[in-house]
C-alpha cells in the first residue's frame, strides 16, 4: 500500500494536537493539583487526606485512582463493540467525532467543579476520560489505513510530537491564568477552572478540523438487517478467531499489557504522588510535568529512529529498562527534593512518548492485512484499558493498605519487569526485533 497524501497525514496528526491537552492539563498538571486542593485539608504535612462520598470515606488520592479505574472499565467494555460496529458500517469517522465532542464538553464542564460539587466533578472526570480514550480507538485505527508499514513508526511519532507541542502551547496559556491570576482580577481557583474550559474549547475546535481531513470509512460487510450490537459482536468474535493464528501478535499484546500497566499508571498518578507523597509545591510540580512534555518531543522522534535502526522490540526493551530505573528512583526520592524530582521528570519524559508511539506502530506492523483495522485495534485498546484499570486499582489499594504511595510505585516496577521479560521472549519470534 501507499502512504496517504500529506494533507491526510497532517490532518490525522492534528487530532493528537487537539486531544493531548486533556492528557496534560486534566490528567497530569492543573486538574490533579486543583483536585488535591478541593479535597484536601489545606495542611501540606498531611500525608493522607480523607474525602466523603455519600456514607463512604476514602483517601482522596485513592478515590481519584478508583474514579479513573471505573472510567477505564467502561471504556474497555464499550470499545470492542463500538470498534466492530465502525468496521461493520464504515462509520469510524462519525464515532471519532462523537467521542471527541463528548470528551471536550465534559472537560469544559469541570469549570463548575468545586468543594460543593465533588461528586458532579468526578462524574465529569469519568465522562471526559471515556470520551478521550474511546476516541483514540478510532483515531489509532486510521494508522494502518493511511500509512505504509515502512512509514508507520515515523507517522506515529509525528502524531505524538504534534500532541506534545499542542498540549505544551495550551499549557503555557493556562500558566498565564494560574500563575498570575491577579492580572485578571481572579483567584487561582477560578484560573484553574478557566483552564478546564479552555481545554474543552481547544479539543473540540482543533479536533473537528482534524476529523474533517480524514477519509470516510467504507463498510466491508454489505447490507445488514440485524442489530448493530449483534453485528459488532460477530465481527469481534471473527477477529478474535483470526488472532489465534497470529502467535507473535498475541504474545506482544501480553507483554504490552504488563509494561503499559506501569506506563499509564505512572502518567495518571504522578502528579498526585508528587503533591501528596513528595510535597512538591504546585508551581514546581506543573513545571516538572511541562518538562516531561518538552523532553517527550525529541524522545518520541529519537525512539522512532531507534526502532528503524535497532528494531521495534529492541527499542521497546530499552525503554522498559529506563522505566524500571525510574520506578526505583521514584520509590527512594526524598520529600521536598525538587531537583531530583526534575531529574526524574526528564527520565520519564524521554521514554514516555517514545514507548507509546513505538508500541502503536509495532502493533500495526504485526497486524495481518485486513479491512477490520478498527476491530483489530480494539484489542490493542482493550488490552491497554484493562491494564490501566488493574494498575490504577492496584496503586490505590496498595496506598490504602500500606498508607504510602511509595509502595504502589514499587509495585509498578514489578509490572515493568514482567513486561520486559515477555518482550524479550516475544522478540525471538519476530522479524521486527532486529533490522
C-alpha positions in Angstrom: 0.0 0.0 0.0 0.9 3.6 -0.4 1.0 6.3 2.3 -1.9 8.8 2.1 -1.3 12.4 0.9 0.4 14.9 3.2 -2.9 16.6 3.8 -4.4 13.5 5.3 -1.3 12.6 7.3 -1.2 16.2 8.8 -4.9 16.0 9.5 -4.5 12.8 11.3 -1.6 14.1 13.4 -3.6 17.2 14.2 -6.0 15.2 16.3 -3.1 14.4 18.6 -2.6 18.2 18.7 -6.2 18.7 19.8 -6.8 16.0 22.3 -3.4 15.8 24.1 -4.3 18.9 26.0 -6.7 16.6 28.0 -3.7 14.4 29.0 -1.6 17.4 30.1 -3.9 19.8 31.7 -6.7 17.5 33.0 -4.7 14.3 33.7 -1.3 15.5 34.6 -1.0 19.1 35.8 -3.6 21.6 36.7 -6.6 19.4 37.5 -4.8 17.0 39.8 -3.3 19.9 41.7 -6.7 21.6 41.8 -8.4 18.3 42.9 -5.9 18.0 45.8 -6.8 21.4 47.0 -10.5 20.9 46.7 -10.4 17.5 48.5 -7.6 18.2 51.0 -7.5 19.7 54.5 -5.1 22.5 53.5 -2.2 21.1 55.5 0.8 20.2 53.4 2.2 18.0 56.1 -0.8 15.6 56.0 0.1 12.5 54.1 -3.4 11.2 53.7 -6.4 13.5 53.2 -9.9 11.9 53.5 -13.0 12.8 51.4 -16.6 11.5 51.9 -18.8 10.4 49.0 -22.2 9.6 50.5 -21.6 7.4 53.5 -18.2 6.2 52.3 -14.9 7.7 53.2 -11.7 7.4 51.0 -8.2 8.7 50.8 -8.5 11.5 48.3 -5.7 10.1 46.2 -7.1 6.6 46.2 -10.5 7.9 45.3 -9.1 9.6 42.3 -7.4 6.4 41.2 -10.7 4.5 41.7 -12.7 7.0 39.7 -10.3 6.7 36.7 -10.4 2.9 37.1 -14.2 3.0 36.8 -13.9 5.1 33.6 -11.4 2.7 32.1 -13.7 -0.3 32.9 -16.4 1.4 30.9 -14.1 2.2 28.0 -12.9 -1.4 28.0 -16.5 -2.7 27.8 -17.5 -0.2 25.1 -14.5 -0.1 22.7 -14.8 -3.7 21.3 -18.5 -3.1 20.5 -18.0 0.3 19.0 -15.0 -0.5 17.0 -16.5 -3.6 15.5 -19.6 -1.6 14.6 -17.4 1.0 13.0 -15.7 -1.5 10.8 -19.1 -3.1 10.0 -20.8 0.1 9.0 -17.7 2.0 7.9 -18.5 5.0 10.2 -15.4 5.3 12.4 -15.2 9.0 11.4 -18.6 9.6 13.0 -17.7 7.7 16.2 -14.4 9.7 16.4 -16.3 13.0 16.2 -18.9 11.9 18.8 -16.4 10.9 21.4 -14.3 14.0 20.6 -17.4 16.2 21.3 -18.4 14.2 24.4 -14.9 14.4 25.9 -14.3 18.1 25.2 -17.7 19.2 26.6 -17.0 17.2 29.8 -13.7 18.9 30.2 -15.4 22.2 29.8 -17.9 21.2 32.5 -15.1 20.9 35.1 -15.3 24.7 35.2 -18.1 24.1 37.8 -16.1 21.7 39.9 -15.5 23.0 43.5 -15.7 21.8 47.1 -19.5 21.9 46.9 -19.7 19.8 43.8 -17.2 17.0 44.3 -19.5 14.2 43.1 -20.5 16.1 40.0 -16.9 16.9 39.2 -15.9 13.3 39.5 -18.7 12.3 37.1 -17.3 14.9 34.6 -13.9 13.3 35.1 -15.3 9.9 34.2 -17.1 11.1 31.1 -14.1 13.1 29.8 -11.9 10.1 30.3 -14.4 7.9 28.4 -14.5 10.4 25.6 -10.7 10.8 25.3 -9.9 7.1 25.3 -12.8 5.9 23.2 -11.9 8.4 20.5 -8.4 7.0 20.4 -9.8 3.6 19.4 -10.9 5.1 16.1 -8.0 7.5 15.8 -5.4 4.8 16.1 -7.2 2.5 13.7 -6.6 5.0 10.9 -2.8 4.5 11.1 -2.7 1.2 9.1 -5.1 2.7 6.6 -3.2 5.9 5.8 0.4 4.8 6.3 2.5 2.1 4.6 4.3 -0.3 7.0 7.7 1.3 6.4 6.2 4.8 7.3 4.3 3.9 10.4 7.0 4.5 13.0 7.6 7.9 11.6 4.0 8.9 11.2 3.0 7.5 14.6 5.9 9.5 16.2 4.7 12.6 14.3 1.2 12.3 15.9 2.7 12.1 19.4 5.1 15.0 18.6 2.2 17.2 17.4 0.3 16.2 20.6 3.2 17.3 22.8 3.7 20.6 21.0 -0.1 21.4 21.1 -0.5 20.5 24.7 2.5 22.5 25.8 1.3 25.5 23.9 -2.1 25.5 25.7 -0.4 24.7 29.0 1.6 27.9 28.7 -1.6 29.8 28.0 -3.1 28.3 31.1 0.0 29.2 33.1 -0.7 32.8 32.5 -4.0 32.5 34.3 -2.9 30.1 37.0 0.4 31.7 38.0 -0.7 35.3 37.6 -4.4 35.3 38.4 -4.2 38.8 39.9 -3.6 40.2 36.4 -7.1 39.2 35.5 -8.7 40.0 38.9 -9.5 36.4 39.7 -8.4 33.8 42.2 -6.1 30.9 41.4 -9.1 28.5 41.8 -11.0 30.4 39.2 -7.9 30.5 37.0 -7.8 26.7 37.2 -11.5 26.4 36.2 -10.9 28.7 33.2 -8.1 26.3 32.2 -10.5 23.4 32.1 -12.9 25.5 29.9 -10.0 26.3 27.5 -9.2 22.6 27.2 -12.7 21.8 26.1 -12.7 24.6 23.5 -9.2 23.7 22.2 -10.1 20.0 21.9 -13.4 20.4 20.1 -12.1 23.2 17.8 -8.9 21.6 16.5 -10.5 18.1 16.8 -13.3 18.9 14.4 -10.7 20.5 12.0 -8.7 17.3 12.1 -11.6 14.9 11.6 -12.7 16.9 8.6 -9.4 15.9 6.8 -9.8 12.2 7.4 -11.3 9.9 4.8 -14.7 8.4 5.3 -14.8 4.7 6.3 -16.1 2.1 4.0 -18.3 -0.7 5.2 -16.9 -4.0 4.2 -19.8 -6.3 5.0 -22.5 -5.3 2.6 -26.1 -4.8 3.6 -27.2 -5.7 7.2 -30.5 -6.4 8.7 -29.6 -7.4 12.2 -28.9 -5.0 15.1 -25.7 -3.2 15.3 -24.8 -4.8 18.6 -25.2 -8.3 17.2 -23.2 -7.4 14.1 -20.5 -5.8 16.3 -20.1 -8.9 18.5 -20.0 -11.2 15.5 -17.2 -9.1 14.0 -15.3 -9.0 17.2 -15.6 -12.8 17.5 -14.3 -13.2 14.0 -11.2 -11.0 14.7 -10.6 -13.0 17.9 -10.5 -16.2 16.0 -8.1 -14.7 13.5 -5.8 -13.5 16.2 -5.4 -17.1 17.4 -3.5 -17.7 14.2 -1.2 -14.7 15.0 1.0 -16.0 17.9 3.5 -13.2 17.8 0.8 -10.6 17.8 -0.9 -12.3 20.8 2.4 -12.5 22.7 3.2 -8.9 22.0 -0.2 -7.9 23.4 0.5 -9.8 26.6 3.9 -8.0 27.1 2.3 -4.7 26.2 -0.4 -5.4 28.9 2.2 -5.5 31.6 4.6 -2.7 30.7 1.7 -0.4 29.7 0.1 -1.1 33.1 3.1 0.7 34.5 3.4 3.5 31.9 -0.2 4.6 32.1 -0.5 4.4 35.9 2.7 6.5 36.3 1.3 9.1 33.9 -2.1 9.2 35.7 -0.8 9.1 39.3 2.5 11.1 39.0 1.0 14.5 39.9 -0.8 13.4 43.0 2.2 11.4 44.0 4.5 14.4 43.7 2.0 16.6 45.5 0.9 14.4 48.4 3.8 12.0 48.9 6.8 14.1 47.9 5.3 17.5 49.0 6.4 19.2 45.7 5.0 22.7 45.5 2.2 23.1 42.9 4.3 25.5 40.7 7.3 23.2 40.6 5.0 20.2 40.0 3.4 21.8 37.0 6.9 22.9 35.7 8.1 19.3 36.0 5.2 18.0 34.0 5.9 20.6 31.4 9.5 19.4 31.3 8.2 15.9 30.7 6.1 17.1 27.7 9.0 19.1 26.2 11.5 16.2 26.6 9.0 13.8 25.2 9.1 15.5 21.8 12.7 14.7 20.9 12.3 11.4 22.8 9.5 10.2 20.5 11.5 11.2 17.4 14.7 9.6 18.6 12.9 6.3 19.6 11.3 6.2 16.1 14.7 6.4 14.6 16.0 3.8 17.1 13.1 1.4 16.0 14.2 1.8 12.4 17.8 1.0 13.2 17.6 -1.4 16.1 14.2 -2.9 15.5 11.0 -2.3 17.3 11.3 -4.9 20.1 14.9 -3.9 21.0 13.8 -0.3 21.2 10.8 -1.2 23.4 13.0 -3.3 25.7 15.4 -0.4 26.1 12.6 2.0 27.0 11.1 -0.5 29.6 14.6 -0.8 31.3 14.6 3.0 31.7 11.1 2.9 33.2 12.2 0.3 35.7 15.0 2.6 36.8 12.6 5.5 37.0 10.3 3.5 39.4 13.3 2.6 41.6 14.3 6.3 41.7 10.7 7.4 42.4 10.5 5.0 45.3 13.6 6.4 47.0 13.0 10.0 46.1 13.0 12.1 49.4 10.3 14.6 50.3 10.8 18.2 49.3 13.7 17.4 46.9 12.7 19.4 43.8 15.9 18.9 41.9 15.8 15.1 41.9 12.1 15.4 41.0 13.1 17.4 37.9 15.7 14.8 37.1 13.1 12.0 37.3 10.8 14.1 35.1 13.5 14.3 32.4 14.0 10.5 32.5 10.2 9.8 32.3 9.7 12.4 29.6 12.4 10.8 27.3 10.7 7.4 27.2 7.0 8.4 27.7 6.0 9.3 24.2 8.5 7.0 22.5 7.3 3.8 24.2 3.6 4.7 23.3 4.5 5.6 19.7 6.6 2.5 19.0 4.1 0.3 20.7 1.3 1.6 18.4 3.4 1.3 15.3 4.7 -2.2 16.2 1.2 -3.5 16.7 0.2 -2.1 13.3 3.1 -3.9 11.7 2.3 -7.2 13.4 -1.4 -7.0 12.2 -2.3 -9.1 9.2 -3.5 -7.3 6.1 -7.2 -6.7 6.8 -10.1 -4.3 6.4 -11.1 -4.8 10.0 -8.5 -2.3 11.3 -10.7 -0.8 13.9 -11.7 -4.2 15.3 -8.0 -5.2 15.5 -7.1 -2.0 17.2 -9.9 -2.5 19.7 -8.0 -5.5 21.1 -5.0 -3.2 21.4 -7.1 -0.6 23.2 -9.0 -3.0 25.4 -5.6 -4.5 26.5 -4.4 -1.0 27.3 -7.6 -0.1 29.3 -7.7 -3.3 31.3 -4.0 -2.8 32.1 -4.8 0.8 33.3 -7.8 -0.5 35.4 -5.6 -3.0 37.2 -2.8 -0.6 37.5 -4.9 2.2 39.0 -6.8 0.0 41.4 -3.5 -1.7 42.4 -2.0 1.7 43.0 -4.9 2.9 45.0 -5.4 -0.3 47.0 -1.7 -0.6 48.0 -1.8 3.1 49.0 -4.9 2.4 51.2 -3.5 -0.7 52.8 0.1 0.5 53.5 -0.5 4.2 53.9 2.2 5.1 51.4 2.1 5.6 47.6 5.8 4.7 47.5 4.9 1.0 47.9 2.5 1.5 44.9 5.3 2.9 42.8 7.5 -0.1 43.7 4.7 -2.5 42.6 4.6 -0.7 39.2 8.3 -1.6 38.8 7.4 -5.2 39.1 4.9 -4.8 36.2 7.6 -3.3 34.1 10.0 -6.2 34.9 7.4 -8.8 33.8 6.7 -6.8 30.6 10.4 -6.7 29.8 10.8 -10.5 30.2 7.8 -11.1 28.0 9.0 -8.6 25.4 12.4 -10.4 25.2 10.8 -13.8 24.7 8.4 -12.5 22.0 11.3 -10.7 20.2 12.9 -14.1 19.5 9.9 -14.9 17.2 9.6 -11.7 15.2 11.3 -10.1 12.3 10.8 -6.6 13.8 13.1 -7.5 16.7 16.1 -6.6 14.7 16.8 -4.8 11.4 
